[in-house]
Amino acid sequence: MKNQTMLIHHGEEHDQYQGAVVPPIYQNSLFVFEDWDDIDQAFDDPTDNAIYTRGKNPGV
C-alpha cells in the first residue's frame, strides 16, 4: 500500500466489516426527538416534520 492509502485508513476497525474489504456504507437515517410531545407533534403534522426520509427531510 502507498503511504496515502495507509493514512486514509488509519484507525479503522476491520473486524467490524464482517469480511468486507472496504468499510461498508450504511445508508440510513435517524430523526431524533427531544421528548414524547415532540414526537406527537411531528406525527400530527407529518408534512411539516422530518419523520420519513422521502418526506420533509432536512437534507432535501
C-alpha distance matrix in Angstrom:
0.0 3.8 6.5 8.2 6.2 6.4 9.9 11.0 10.7 12.1 15.3 15.2 17.4 15.9 19.2 21.0 19.4 21.6 19.2 17.5 13.9 13.8 16.4 19.8 22.1 25.4 28.1 31.1 33.4 35.7 38.7 40.1 43.8 45.4 48.3 50.3 52.5 49.5 48.6 52.2 52.3 49.2 50.4 53.9 52.5 49.2 49.4 48.9 46.4 42.8 43.2 41.5 38.4 40.3 43.2 43.2 39.6 38.8 35.7 37.9
3.8 0.0 3.8 5.5 5.3 6.4 8.7 10.2 11.1 12.4 16.0 16.4 19.2 18.2 21.8 23.2 21.7 24.3 22.2 20.2 16.6 15.8 18.0 21.3 23.1 26.5 28.9 31.9 33.9 36.2 39.0 40.4 44.0 45.5 48.6 50.8 52.8 49.7 49.0 52.6 52.5 49.3 50.9 54.2 52.6 49.4 49.4 48.7 46.3 42.8 43.5 42.0 38.8 40.6 43.3 43.1 39.4 38.3 35.2 37.4
6.5 3.8 0.0 3.8 5.4 5.1 6.1 8.6 10.1 10.3 14.1 15.3 18.4 18.2 21.7 23.0 22.1 25.0 23.3 21.4 18.1 16.9 18.4 21.9 23.4 26.6 29.1 31.7 33.4 35.4 38.1 39.1 42.7 43.9 47.0 49.4 51.4 48.3 47.9 51.5 51.4 48.4 50.1 53.4 51.8 48.9 48.9 47.9 45.5 42.0 42.9 41.6 38.6 40.6 43.1 42.6 38.8 37.4 34.5 37.0
8.2 5.5 3.8 0.0 3.8 5.5 5.1 6.2 8.7 9.9 13.7 14.5 17.9 17.8 21.6 22.3 21.1 24.3 22.9 20.5 17.3 15.4 16.6 19.8 20.9 24.1 26.3 29.0 30.5 32.7 35.2 36.5 40.0 41.3 44.6 46.9 48.7 45.5 45.1 48.7 48.4 45.4 47.2 50.4 48.6 45.7 45.5 44.6 42.2 38.8 39.9 38.6 35.4 37.3 39.8 39.2 35.5 34.0 31.0 33.4
6.2 5.3 5.4 3.8 0.0 3.8 5.4 5.3 6.4 8.6 12.2 12.1 15.3 14.7 18.5 19.2 17.7 20.8 19.2 16.8 13.5 11.8 13.4 16.7 18.2 21.6 23.9 26.7 28.7 30.9 33.7 35.1 38.7 40.3 43.4 45.5 47.5 44.4 43.7 47.3 47.2 44.0 45.6 48.9 47.3 44.2 44.3 43.6 41.1 37.6 38.3 36.8 33.6 35.6 38.3 38.0 34.3 33.2 30.2 32.5
6.4 6.4 5.1 5.5 3.8 0.0 3.8 5.6 5.4 6.0 9.6 10.3 13.3 13.1 16.7 18.0 17.1 20.1 18.7 17.0 13.9 12.6 13.8 17.4 19.3 22.3 25.1 27.6 29.5 31.3 34.2 35.2 38.8 40.1 43.1 45.3 47.5 44.6 43.9 47.6 47.7 44.7 46.3 49.6 48.3 45.3 45.6 44.8 42.1 38.5 39.1 37.9 35.0 37.2 39.8 39.4 35.7 34.5 31.8 34.3
9.9 8.7 6.1 5.1 5.4 3.8 0.0 3.8 5.4 5.1 8.8 10.3 13.8 14.6 18.1 18.8 18.4 21.7 20.9 19.0 16.3 14.3 14.6 18.1 19.4 22.1 24.7 27.0 28.3 30.0 32.6 33.4 36.9 38.0 41.1 43.6 45.6 42.6 42.2 45.9 45.8 43.0 44.8 48.1 46.7 43.8 44.1 43.0 40.3 36.9 37.8 36.8 33.9 36.3 38.6 37.9 34.1 32.5 29.9 32.7
11.0 10.2 8.6 6.2 5.3 5.6 3.8 0.0 3.8 5.7 8.8 9.2 12.8 13.5 17.2 17.2 16.4 19.9 19.3 16.9 14.5 11.8 11.7 15.0 15.9 18.8 21.1 23.5 25.0 26.9 29.5 30.6 34.1 35.5 38.6 40.9 42.8 39.8 39.3 42.9 42.8 39.8 41.6 44.8 43.3 40.4 40.6 39.6 37.0 33.5 34.4 33.3 30.3 32.6 34.9 34.3 30.6 29.2 26.5 29.1
10.7 11.1 10.1 8.7 6.4 5.4 5.4 3.8 0.0 3.8 6.3 5.8 9.3 9.7 13.4 13.7 13.1 16.5 15.9 13.9 11.7 9.3 9.3 12.9 14.6 17.3 20.1 22.5 24.2 26.0 28.9 29.9 33.5 34.9 37.8 40.0 42.2 39.3 38.5 42.2 42.4 39.4 41.0 44.4 43.2 40.2 40.6 39.8 37.0 33.5 33.9 32.8 30.0 32.4 34.9 34.6 30.8 29.7 27.2 30.0
12.1 12.4 10.3 9.9 8.6 6.0 5.1 5.7 3.8 0.0 3.8 5.7 9.0 10.5 13.7 14.4 14.7 18.0 17.8 16.4 14.5 12.6 12.1 15.7 17.4 19.6 22.6 24.5 26.0 27.3 30.0 30.6 34.0 35.0 38.0 40.4 42.6 39.9 39.3 43.1 43.4 40.6 42.3 45.7 44.6 41.8 42.5 41.4 38.5 35.0 35.5 34.7 32.1 34.8 37.1 36.5 32.8 31.4 29.2 32.2
15.3 16.0 14.1 13.7 12.2 9.6 8.8 8.8 6.3 3.8 0.0 3.8 6.4 9.0 11.6 12.1 13.3 16.5 17.0 16.1 15.0 13.2 11.8 15.2 16.9 18.5 21.7 23.2 24.4 25.4 28.1 28.3 31.7 32.6 35.3 37.7 40.2 37.6 37.0 40.8 41.3 38.7 40.3 43.8 43.0 40.3 41.2 40.2 37.0 33.5 33.8 33.3 31.0 34.0 36.1 35.6 31.8 30.5 28.6 31.9
15.2 16.4 15.3 14.5 12.1 10.3 10.3 9.2 5.8 5.7 3.8 0.0 3.8 5.9 8.8 8.9 9.6 13.0 13.5 12.5 11.7 9.9 8.2 11.6 13.6 15.3 18.7 20.4 22.0 23.3 26.3 26.9 30.4 31.7 34.3 36.3 38.9 36.3 35.4 39.1 39.7 37.0 38.3 41.9 41.1 38.2 39.2 38.4 35.3 31.7 31.7 30.8 28.6 31.4 33.8 33.6 29.9 29.0 27.0 30.0
17.4 19.2 18.4 17.9 15.3 13.3 13.8 12.8 9.3 9.0 6.4 3.8 0.0 3.8 5.5 5.8 7.6 10.4 11.5 11.5 11.7 10.7 8.9 11.7 14.2 15.2 18.9 20.3 22.1 23.1 26.3 26.7 30.2 31.4 33.7 35.6 38.4 36.1 34.9 38.6 39.5 36.9 38.0 41.6 41.2 38.2 39.6 39.0 35.7 32.1 31.6 30.8 28.9 31.9 34.2 34.3 30.7 30.1 28.4 31.4
15.9 18.2 18.2 17.8 14.7 13.1 14.6 13.5 9.7 10.5 9.0 5.9 3.8 0.0 3.8 5.3 5.5 7.9 8.1 8.2 8.3 8.3 7.6 10.4 13.6 15.1 18.8 20.7 23.1 24.5 27.9 28.8 32.3 33.9 36.0 37.6 40.5 38.2 36.7 40.3 41.3 38.4 39.2 42.9 42.5 39.3 40.6 40.3 37.1 33.4 32.7 31.6 29.5 32.2 34.9 35.3 31.7 31.5 29.5 32.2
19.2 21.8 21.7 21.6 18.5 16.7 18.1 17.2 13.4 13.7 11.6 8.8 5.5 3.8 0.0 3.8 5.6 6.4 7.6 9.2 10.5 11.1 10.2 12.0 15.3 16.0 19.8 21.2 23.6 24.6 28.1 28.7 32.2 33.7 35.5 36.9 39.9 37.9 36.2 39.7 41.1 38.4 38.9 42.7 42.5 39.5 41.0 40.9 37.5 33.9 32.9 31.8 30.1 32.9 35.5 36.1 32.7 32.7 31.1 33.8
21.0 23.2 23.0 22.3 19.2 18.0 18.8 17.2 13.7 14.4 12.1 8.9 5.8 5.3 3.8 0.0 3.8 5.6 8.2 8.9 11.0 10.7 8.6 9.6 12.4 12.6 16.4 17.5 19.9 20.9 24.4 25.1 28.5 30.2 32.0 33.3 36.3 34.3 32.5 36.0 37.3 34.6 35.1 38.9 38.7 35.7 37.3 37.2 33.8 30.1 29.1 28.0 26.4 29.3 31.8 32.5 29.1 29.2 27.7 30.4
19.4 21.7 22.1 21.1 17.7 17.1 18.4 16.4 13.1 14.7 13.3 9.6 7.6 5.5 5.6 3.8 0.0 3.8 5.5 5.2 7.7 7.6 6.1 6.8 10.2 11.1 14.8 16.7 19.5 21.2 24.8 26.1 29.7 31.7 33.6 34.7 37.6 35.3 33.4 36.8 38.0 35.0 35.4 39.1 38.7 35.5 36.8 36.9 33.7 30.0 29.0 27.5 25.5 28.1 30.9 31.8 28.4 28.8 26.9 29.3
21.6 24.3 25.0 24.3 20.8 20.1 21.7 19.9 16.5 18.0 16.5 13.0 10.4 7.9 6.4 5.6 3.8 0.0 3.8 5.8 9.0 10.2 9.6 9.4 12.8 13.2 16.6 18.3 21.4 22.9 26.6 27.9 31.4 33.5 35.0 35.8 38.9 36.8 34.6 37.9 39.3 36.4 36.4 40.2 40.1 36.7 38.3 38.7 35.5 31.8 30.4 28.8 27.1 29.5 32.4 33.7 30.5 31.2 29.5 31.6
19.2 22.2 23.3 22.9 19.2 18.7 20.9 19.3 15.9 17.8 17.0 13.5 11.5 8.1 7.6 8.2 5.5 3.8 0.0 3.8 6.4 8.9 9.7 10.2 13.9 15.1 18.4 20.7 23.9 25.8 29.5 31.0 34.6 36.8 38.4 39.3 42.2 40.0 37.9 41.1 42.4 39.3 39.4 43.2 42.8 39.4 40.7 41.2 38.1 34.4 33.1 31.2 29.3 31.4 34.5 35.8 32.6 33.3 31.2 33.2
17.5 20.2 21.4 20.5 16.8 17.0 19.0 16.9 13.9 16.4 16.1 12.5 11.5 8.2 9.2 8.9 5.2 5.8 3.8 0.0 3.8 5.6 6.8 7.2 10.9 12.8 15.9 18.6 21.9 24.2 27.9 29.7 33.4 35.7 37.6 38.5 41.3 38.8 36.7 40.0 41.0 37.8 38.0 41.7 41.1 37.6 38.5 39.0 36.1 32.3 31.4 29.3 27.0 29.0 32.2 33.4 30.1 30.7 28.4 30.3
13.9 16.6 18.1 17.3 13.5 13.9 16.3 14.5 11.7 14.5 15.0 11.7 11.7 8.3 10.5 11.0 7.7 9.0 6.4 3.8 0.0 3.8 6.9 8.7 12.1 14.9 17.8 20.8 24.0 26.4 30.0 31.8 35.5 37.8 39.9 41.1 43.7 41.0 39.2 42.6 43.4 40.1 40.5 44.2 43.3 39.8 40.5 40.8 38.0 34.2 33.6 31.6 29.0 30.9 34.1 35.1 31.6 32.0 29.3 31.2
13.8 15.8 16.9 15.4 11.8 12.6 14.3 11.8 9.3 12.6 13.2 9.9 10.7 8.3 11.1 10.7 7.6 10.2 8.9 5.6 3.8 0.0 3.8 6.2 9.2 12.3 15.2 18.3 21.2 23.7 27.2 29.0 32.8 35.0 37.3 38.7 41.1 38.3 36.7 40.1 40.7 37.4 38.1 41.7 40.6 37.1 37.7 37.8 35.1 31.3 31.0 29.0 26.3 28.3 31.4 32.0 28.5 28.6 25.9 28.0
16.4 18.0 18.4 16.6 13.4 13.8 14.6 11.7 9.3 12.1 11.8 8.2 8.9 7.6 10.2 8.6 6.1 9.6 9.7 6.8 6.9 3.8 0.0 3.8 6.7 9.3 12.6 15.2 17.9 20.2 23.7 25.3 29.1 31.2 33.6 35.1 37.5 34.7 33.2 36.7 37.2 34.0 34.8 38.4 37.5 34.1 34.9 34.8 31.9 28.1 27.8 26.1 23.5 25.8 28.7 29.3 25.7 25.6 23.2 25.5
19.8 21.3 21.9 19.8 16.7 17.4 18.1 15.0 12.9 15.7 15.2 11.6 11.7 10.4 12.0 9.6 6.8 9.4 10.2 7.2 8.7 6.2 3.8 0.0 3.8 6.2 9.4 12.2 15.3 17.9 21.4 23.5 27.2 29.7 31.9 33.0 35.4 32.6 30.8 34.1 34.8 31.5 32.0 35.6 34.7 31.2 32.0 32.2 29.4 25.6 25.0 23.1 20.5 22.7 25.7 26.6 23.2 23.6 21.3 23.3
22.1 23.1 23.4 20.9 18.2 19.3 19.4 15.9 14.6 17.4 16.9 13.6 14.2 13.6 15.3 12.4 10.2 12.8 13.9 10.9 12.1 9.2 6.7 3.8 0.0 3.8 6.1 9.2 12.2 15.1 18.5 20.9 24.6 27.3 29.6 30.7 32.8 29.9 28.1 31.4 31.8 28.4 29.1 32.6 31.4 27.9 28.5 28.7 26.0 22.2 21.9 19.8 17.1 19.2 22.2 23.0 19.5 20.0 17.5 19.5
25.4 26.5 26.6 24.1 21.6 22.3 22.1 18.8 17.3 19.6 18.5 15.3 15.2 15.1 16.0 12.6 11.1 13.2 15.1 12.8 14.9 12.3 9.3 6.2 3.8 0.0 3.8 6.0 9.2 11.8 15.4 17.8 21.5 24.3 26.3 27.2 29.5 26.7 24.7 28.0 28.6 25.2 25.8 29.4 28.5 25.0 26.0 26.2 23.3 19.5 18.8 16.9 14.6 17.1 19.9 20.8 17.5 18.2 16.4 18.5
28.1 28.9 29.1 26.3 23.9 25.1 24.7 21.1 20.1 22.6 21.7 18.7 18.9 18.8 19.8 16.4 14.8 16.6 18.4 15.9 17.8 15.2 12.6 9.4 6.1 3.8 0.0 3.7 7.1 10.5 13.8 16.7 20.3 23.4 25.4 26.1 28.0 25.0 23.0 26.1 26.4 22.9 23.3 26.8 25.6 22.0 22.7 23.2 20.5 16.7 16.1 13.8 11.2 13.4 16.4 17.5 14.3 15.5 13.6 15.2
31.1 31.9 31.7 29.0 26.7 27.6 27.0 23.5 22.5 24.5 23.2 20.4 20.3 20.7 21.2 17.5 16.7 18.3 20.7 18.6 20.8 18.3 15.2 12.2 9.2 6.0 3.7 0.0 3.8 6.9 10.3 13.3 16.8 20.0 21.8 22.4 24.3 21.4 19.3 22.4 22.9 19.4 19.9 23.5 22.5 19.1 20.1 20.5 17.6 13.8 12.8 11.0 8.9 11.9 14.3 15.3 12.3 13.7 12.6 14.5
33.4 33.9 33.4 30.5 28.7 29.5 28.3 25.0 24.2 26.0 24.4 22.0 22.1 23.1 23.6 19.9 19.5 21.4 23.9 21.9 24.0 21.2 17.9 15.3 12.2 9.2 7.1 3.8 0.0 3.7 6.7 9.8 13.3 16.6 18.6 19.3 21.0 17.9 16.2 19.4 19.6 16.2 17.1 20.6 19.6 16.3 17.5 17.4 14.3 10.5 9.9 8.8 7.2 10.8 12.4 12.7 9.6 10.7 10.4 12.7
35.7 36.2 35.4 32.7 30.9 31.3 30.0 26.9 26.0 27.3 25.4 23.3 23.1 24.5 24.6 20.9 21.2 22.9 25.8 24.2 26.4 23.7 20.2 17.9 15.1 11.8 10.5 6.9 3.7 0.0 3.8 6.3 9.8 13.1 14.9 15.8 17.7 14.8 13.1 16.5 17.0 14.0 15.1 18.6 18.1 15.3 17.1 16.6 13.0 9.6 8.6 9.0 8.8 12.6 13.3 13.1 10.5 11.1 12.0 14.5
38.7 39.0 38.1 35.2 33.7 34.2 32.6 29.5 28.9 30.0 28.1 26.3 26.3 27.9 28.1 24.4 24.8 26.6 29.5 27.9 30.0 27.2 23.7 21.4 18.5 15.4 13.8 10.3 6.7 3.8 0.0 3.8 6.8 10.2 12.2 13.2 14.5 11.4 10.1 13.6 13.6 10.7 12.4 15.7 15.1 12.7 14.6 13.6 9.9 6.8 6.5 8.3 9.0 12.6 12.1 11.2 9.2 9.5 11.5 13.9
40.1 40.4 39.1 36.5 35.1 35.2 33.4 30.6 29.9 30.6 28.3 26.9 26.7 28.8 28.7 25.1 26.1 27.9 31.0 29.7 31.8 29.0 25.3 23.5 20.9 17.8 16.7 13.3 9.8 6.3 3.8 0.0 3.8 6.7 9.0 10.7 12.4 9.5 8.9 12.7 13.0 10.9 13.0 16.1 16.0 14.4 16.7 15.2 11.4 9.3 9.0 11.7 12.8 16.2 15.4 14.1 12.5 12.0 14.4 17.0
43.8 44.0 42.7 40.0 38.7 38.8 36.9 34.1 33.5 34.0 31.7 30.4 30.2 32.3 32.2 28.5 29.7 31.4 34.6 33.4 35.5 32.8 29.1 27.2 24.6 21.5 20.3 16.8 13.3 9.8 6.8 3.8 0.0 3.8 5.6 7.5 8.7 6.0 6.2 9.8 10.2 9.0 11.4 14.0 14.4 13.6 16.2 14.4 10.8 10.0 9.8 13.1 15.0 18.0 16.5 15.0 14.2 13.7 16.7 19.0
45.4 45.5 43.9 41.3 40.3 40.1 38.0 35.5 34.9 35.0 32.6 31.7 31.4 33.9 33.7 30.2 31.7 33.5 36.8 35.7 37.8 35.0 31.2 29.7 27.3 24.3 23.4 20.0 16.6 13.1 10.2 6.7 3.8 0.0 3.8 7.2 8.3 6.5 8.2 11.2 11.5 11.4 14.1 16.0 16.7 16.6 19.1 16.9 13.6 13.4 13.4 16.9 18.6 21.7 20.0 18.2 17.4 16.4 19.5 21.9
48.3 48.6 47.0 44.6 43.4 43.1 41.1 38.6 37.8 38.0 35.3 34.3 33.7 36.0 35.5 32.0 33.6 35.0 38.4 37.6 39.9 37.3 33.6 31.9 29.6 26.3 25.4 21.8 18.6 14.9 12.2 9.0 5.6 3.8 0.0 3.8 5.5 5.5 6.7 9.0 10.3 11.1 13.0 14.6 16.2 16.5 19.5 17.7 14.6 14.8 14.2 17.7 20.1 23.0 21.1 19.7 19.4 19.0 22.2 24.3
50.3 50.8 49.4 46.9 45.5 45.3 43.6 40.9 40.0 40.4 37.7 36.3 35.6 37.6 36.9 33.3 34.7 35.8 39.3 38.5 41.1 38.7 35.1 33.0 30.7 27.2 26.1 22.4 19.3 15.8 13.2 10.7 7.5 7.2 3.8 0.0 3.8 5.4 5.0 6.3 8.7 9.9 10.8 12.3 14.6 15.1 18.5 17.2 14.4 15.0 13.6 17.1 20.0 22.5 20.5 19.7 19.9 20.2 23.4 25.1
52.5 52.8 51.4 48.7 47.5 47.5 45.6 42.8 42.2 42.6 40.2 38.9 38.4 40.5 39.9 36.3 37.6 38.9 42.2 41.3 43.7 41.1 37.5 35.4 32.8 29.5 28.0 24.3 21.0 17.7 14.5 12.4 8.7 8.3 5.5 3.8 0.0 3.8 5.4 5.1 6.2 8.6 10.0 10.5 12.6 14.0 17.1 15.5 13.3 14.7 14.0 17.7 20.7 22.8 20.3 19.0 19.8 19.9 23.5 24.8
49.5 49.7 48.3 45.5 44.4 44.6 42.6 39.8 39.3 39.9 37.6 36.3 36.1 38.2 37.9 34.3 35.3 36.8 40.0 38.8 41.0 38.3 34.7 32.6 29.9 26.7 25.0 21.4 17.9 14.8 11.4 9.5 6.0 6.5 5.5 5.4 3.8 0.0 3.8 5.4 5.1 6.1 8.7 9.8 10.9 11.7 14.5 12.6 10.0 11.3 11.0 14.9 17.5 19.7 17.2 15.6 16.2 16.2 19.7 21.2
48.6 49.0 47.9 45.1 43.7 43.9 42.2 39.3 38.5 39.3 37.0 35.4 34.9 36.7 36.2 32.5 33.4 34.6 37.9 36.7 39.2 36.7 33.2 30.8 28.1 24.7 23.0 19.3 16.2 13.1 10.1 8.9 6.2 8.2 6.7 5.0 5.4 3.8 0.0 3.8 5.4 5.1 6.3 8.5 10.1 10.2 13.5 12.6 9.6 10.3 8.8 12.5 15.5 17.8 15.6 14.8 15.4 16.1 19.4 20.7
52.2 52.6 51.5 48.7 47.3 47.6 45.9 42.9 42.2 43.1 40.8 39.1 38.6 40.3 39.7 36.0 36.8 37.9 41.1 40.0 42.6 40.1 36.7 34.1 31.4 28.0 26.1 22.4 19.4 16.5 13.6 12.7 9.8 11.2 9.0 6.3 5.1 5.4 3.8 0.0 3.8 5.5 5.3 6.1 8.8 10.0 13.4 12.8 10.8 12.4 10.9 14.4 17.7 19.4 16.8 16.2 17.6 18.6 22.0 22.8
52.3 52.5 51.4 48.4 47.2 47.7 45.8 42.8 42.4 43.4 41.3 39.7 39.5 41.3 41.1 37.3 38.0 39.3 42.4 41.0 43.4 40.7 37.2 34.8 31.8 28.6 26.4 22.9 19.6 17.0 13.6 13.0 10.2 11.5 10.3 8.7 6.2 5.1 5.4 3.8 0.0 3.8 5.5 5.1 6.5 8.5 11.2 9.9 8.5 11.0 10.7 14.2 17.3 18.6 15.5 14.3 16.1 16.8 20.4 20.9
49.2 49.3 48.4 45.4 44.0 44.7 43.0 39.8 39.4 40.6 38.7 37.0 36.9 38.4 38.4 34.6 35.0 36.4 39.3 37.8 40.1 37.4 34.0 31.5 28.4 25.2 22.9 19.4 16.2 14.0 10.7 10.9 9.0 11.4 11.1 9.9 8.6 6.1 5.1 5.5 3.8 0.0 3.8 5.5 5.4 5.6 8.6 7.6 5.3 7.4 7.0 10.4 13.5 14.9 11.9 10.9 12.5 13.6 17.0 17.5
50.4 50.9 50.1 47.2 45.6 46.3 44.8 41.6 41.0 42.3 40.3 38.3 38.0 39.2 38.9 35.1 35.4 36.4 39.4 38.0 40.5 38.1 34.8 32.0 29.1 25.8 23.3 19.9 17.1 15.1 12.4 13.0 11.4 14.1 13.0 10.8 10.0 8.7 6.3 5.3 5.5 3.8 0.0 3.8 5.3 5.1 8.9 9.4 7.8 9.4 7.5 10.2 13.8 14.8 12.1 12.2 14.1 16.0 19.1 19.2
53.9 54.2 53.4 50.4 48.9 49.6 48.1 44.8 44.4 45.7 43.8 41.9 41.6 42.9 42.7 38.9 39.1 40.2 43.2 41.7 44.2 41.7 38.4 35.6 32.6 29.4 26.8 23.5 20.6 18.6 15.7 16.1 14.0 16.0 14.6 12.3 10.5 9.8 8.5 6.1 5.1 5.5 3.8 0.0 3.8 6.2 9.0 9.5 9.2 11.8 10.8 13.4 16.8 17.2 14.1 13.9 16.4 18.1 21.4 21.1
52.5 52.6 51.8 48.6 47.3 48.3 46.7 43.3 43.2 44.6 43.0 41.1 41.2 42.5 42.5 38.7 38.7 40.1 42.8 41.1 43.3 40.6 37.5 34.7 31.4 28.5 25.6 22.5 19.6 18.1 15.1 16.0 14.4 16.7 16.2 14.6 12.6 10.9 10.1 8.8 6.5 5.4 5.3 3.8 0.0 3.8 5.6 5.9 6.6 9.8 9.8 12.0 15.0 15.0 11.5 10.8 13.8 15.4 18.7 18.0
49.2 49.4 48.9 45.7 44.2 45.3 43.8 40.4 40.2 41.8 40.3 38.2 38.2 39.3 39.5 35.7 35.5 36.7 39.4 37.6 39.8 37.1 34.1 31.2 27.9 25.0 22.0 19.1 16.3 15.3 12.7 14.4 13.6 16.6 16.5 15.1 14.0 11.7 10.2 10.0 8.5 5.6 5.1 6.2 3.8 0.0 3.8 5.5 5.2 7.2 6.7 8.3 11.3 11.3 8.0 8.0 10.8 13.1 16.0 15.3
49.4 49.4 48.9 45.5 44.3 45.6 44.1 40.6 40.6 42.5 41.2 39.2 39.6 40.6 41.0 37.3 36.8 38.3 40.7 38.5 40.5 37.7 34.9 32.0 28.5 26.0 22.7 20.1 17.5 17.1 14.6 16.7 16.2 19.1 19.5 18.5 17.1 14.5 13.5 13.4 11.2 8.6 8.9 9.0 5.6 3.8 0.0 3.8 5.8 8.0 8.9 9.6 11.6 10.6 6.9 6.5 10.1 12.3 15.0 13.5
48.9 48.7 47.9 44.6 43.6 44.8 43.0 39.6 39.8 41.4 40.2 38.4 39.0 40.3 40.9 37.2 36.9 38.7 41.2 39.0 40.8 37.8 34.8 32.2 28.7 26.2 23.2 20.5 17.4 16.6 13.6 15.2 14.4 16.9 17.7 17.2 15.5 12.6 12.6 12.8 9.9 7.6 9.4 9.5 5.9 5.5 3.8 0.0 3.8 7.1 9.2 10.8 12.4 12.3 8.6 6.4 9.5 10.6 13.8 12.9
46.4 46.3 45.5 42.2 41.1 42.1 40.3 37.0 37.0 38.5 37.0 35.3 35.7 37.1 37.5 33.8 33.7 35.5 38.1 36.1 38.0 35.1 31.9 29.4 26.0 23.3 20.5 17.6 14.3 13.0 9.9 11.4 10.8 13.6 14.6 14.4 13.3 10.0 9.6 10.8 8.5 5.3 7.8 9.2 6.6 5.2 5.8 3.8 0.0 3.8 6.0 8.5 10.4 11.3 8.1 6.0 7.9 9.0 12.4 12.5
42.8 42.8 42.0 38.8 37.6 38.5 36.9 33.5 33.5 35.0 33.5 31.7 32.1 33.4 33.9 30.1 30.0 31.8 34.4 32.3 34.2 31.3 28.1 25.6 22.2 19.5 16.7 13.8 10.5 9.6 6.8 9.3 10.0 13.4 14.8 15.0 14.7 11.3 10.3 12.4 11.0 7.4 9.4 11.8 9.8 7.2 8.0 7.1 3.8 0.0 3.8 5.8 7.1 9.0 6.8 5.0 5.2 6.7 9.8 10.4
43.2 43.5 42.9 39.9 38.3 39.1 37.8 34.4 33.9 35.5 33.8 31.7 31.6 32.7 32.9 29.1 29.0 30.4 33.1 31.4 33.6 31.0 27.8 25.0 21.9 18.8 16.1 12.8 9.9 8.6 6.5 9.0 9.8 13.4 14.2 13.6 14.0 11.0 8.8 10.9 10.7 7.0 7.5 10.8 9.8 6.7 8.9 9.2 6.0 3.8 0.0 3.8 6.8 9.0 7.3 7.5 7.7 10.0 12.5 13.1
41.5 42.0 41.6 38.6 36.8 37.9 36.8 33.3 32.8 34.7 33.3 30.8 30.8 31.6 31.8 28.0 27.5 28.8 31.2 29.3 31.6 29.0 26.1 23.1 19.8 16.9 13.8 11.0 8.8 9.0 8.3 11.7 13.1 16.9 17.7 17.1 17.7 14.9 12.5 14.4 14.2 10.4 10.2 13.4 12.0 8.3 9.6 10.8 8.5 5.8 3.8 0.0 3.8 5.6 5.3 7.1 6.9 10.2 11.7 11.7
38.4 38.8 38.6 35.4 33.6 35.0 33.9 30.3 30.0 32.1 31.0 28.6 28.9 29.5 30.1 26.4 25.5 27.1 29.3 27.0 29.0 26.3 23.5 20.5 17.1 14.6 11.2 8.9 7.2 8.8 9.0 12.8 15.0 18.6 20.1 20.0 20.7 17.5 15.5 17.7 17.3 13.5 13.8 16.8 15.0 11.3 11.6 12.4 10.4 7.1 6.8 3.8 0.0 3.8 5.4 7.0 5.3 8.6 8.9 8.9
40.3 40.6 40.6 37.3 35.6 37.2 36.3 32.6 32.4 34.8 34.0 31.4 31.9 32.2 32.9 29.3 28.1 29.5 31.4 29.0 30.9 28.3 25.8 22.7 19.2 17.1 13.4 11.9 10.8 12.6 12.6 16.2 18.0 21.7 23.0 22.5 22.8 19.7 17.8 19.4 18.6 14.9 14.8 17.2 15.0 11.3 10.6 12.3 11.3 9.0 9.0 5.6 3.8 0.0 3.8 6.7 6.5 10.2 10.2 8.6
43.2 43.3 43.1 39.8 38.3 39.8 38.6 34.9 34.9 37.1 36.1 33.8 34.2 34.9 35.5 31.8 30.9 32.4 34.5 32.2 34.1 31.4 28.7 25.7 22.2 19.9 16.4 14.3 12.4 13.3 12.1 15.4 16.5 20.0 21.1 20.5 20.3 17.2 15.6 16.8 15.5 11.9 12.1 14.1 11.5 8.0 6.9 8.6 8.1 6.8 7.3 5.3 5.4 3.8 0.0 3.8 5.7 9.3 10.5 8.9
43.2 43.1 42.6 39.2 38.0 39.4 37.9 34.3 34.6 36.5 35.6 33.6 34.3 35.3 36.1 32.5 31.8 33.7 35.8 33.4 35.1 32.0 29.3 26.6 23.0 20.8 17.5 15.3 12.7 13.1 11.2 14.1 15.0 18.2 19.7 19.7 19.0 15.6 14.8 16.2 14.3 10.9 12.2 13.9 10.8 8.0 6.5 6.4 6.0 5.0 7.5 7.1 7.0 6.7 3.8 0.0 3.8 6.5 8.6 7.3
39.6 39.4 38.8 35.5 34.3 35.7 34.1 30.6 30.8 32.8 31.8 29.9 30.7 31.7 32.7 29.1 28.4 30.5 32.6 30.1 31.6 28.5 25.7 23.2 19.5 17.5 14.3 12.3 9.6 10.5 9.2 12.5 14.2 17.4 19.4 19.9 19.8 16.2 15.4 17.6 16.1 12.5 14.1 16.4 13.8 10.8 10.1 9.5 7.9 5.2 7.7 6.9 5.3 6.5 5.7 3.8 0.0 3.8 5.3 5.4
38.8 38.3 37.4 34.0 33.2 34.5 32.5 29.2 29.7 31.4 30.5 29.0 30.1 31.5 32.7 29.2 28.8 31.2 33.3 30.7 32.0 28.6 25.6 23.6 20.0 18.2 15.5 13.7 10.7 11.1 9.5 12.0 13.7 16.4 19.0 20.2 19.9 16.2 16.1 18.6 16.8 13.6 16.0 18.1 15.4 13.1 12.3 10.6 9.0 6.7 10.0 10.2 8.6 10.2 9.3 6.5 3.8 0.0 3.8 5.7
35.7 35.2 34.5 31.0 30.2 31.8 29.9 26.5 27.2 29.2 28.6 27.0 28.4 29.5 31.1 27.7 26.9 29.5 31.2 28.4 29.3 25.9 23.2 21.3 17.5 16.4 13.6 12.6 10.4 12.0 11.5 14.4 16.7 19.5 22.2 23.4 23.5 19.7 19.4 22.0 20.4 17.0 19.1 21.4 18.7 16.0 15.0 13.8 12.4 9.8 12.5 11.7 8.9 10.2 10.5 8.6 5.3 3.8 0.0 3.8
37.9 37.4 37.0 33.4 32.5 34.3 32.7 29.1 30.0 32.2 31.9 30.0 31.4 32.2 33.8 30.4 29.3 31.6 33.2 30.3 31.2 28.0 25.5 23.3 19.5 18.5 15.2 14.5 12.7 14.5 13.9 17.0 19.0 21.9 24.3 25.1 24.8 21.2 20.7 22.8 20.9 17.5 19.2 21.1 18.0 15.3 13.5 12.9 12.5 10.4 13.1 11.7 8.9 8.6 8.9 7.3 5.4 5.7 3.8 0.0
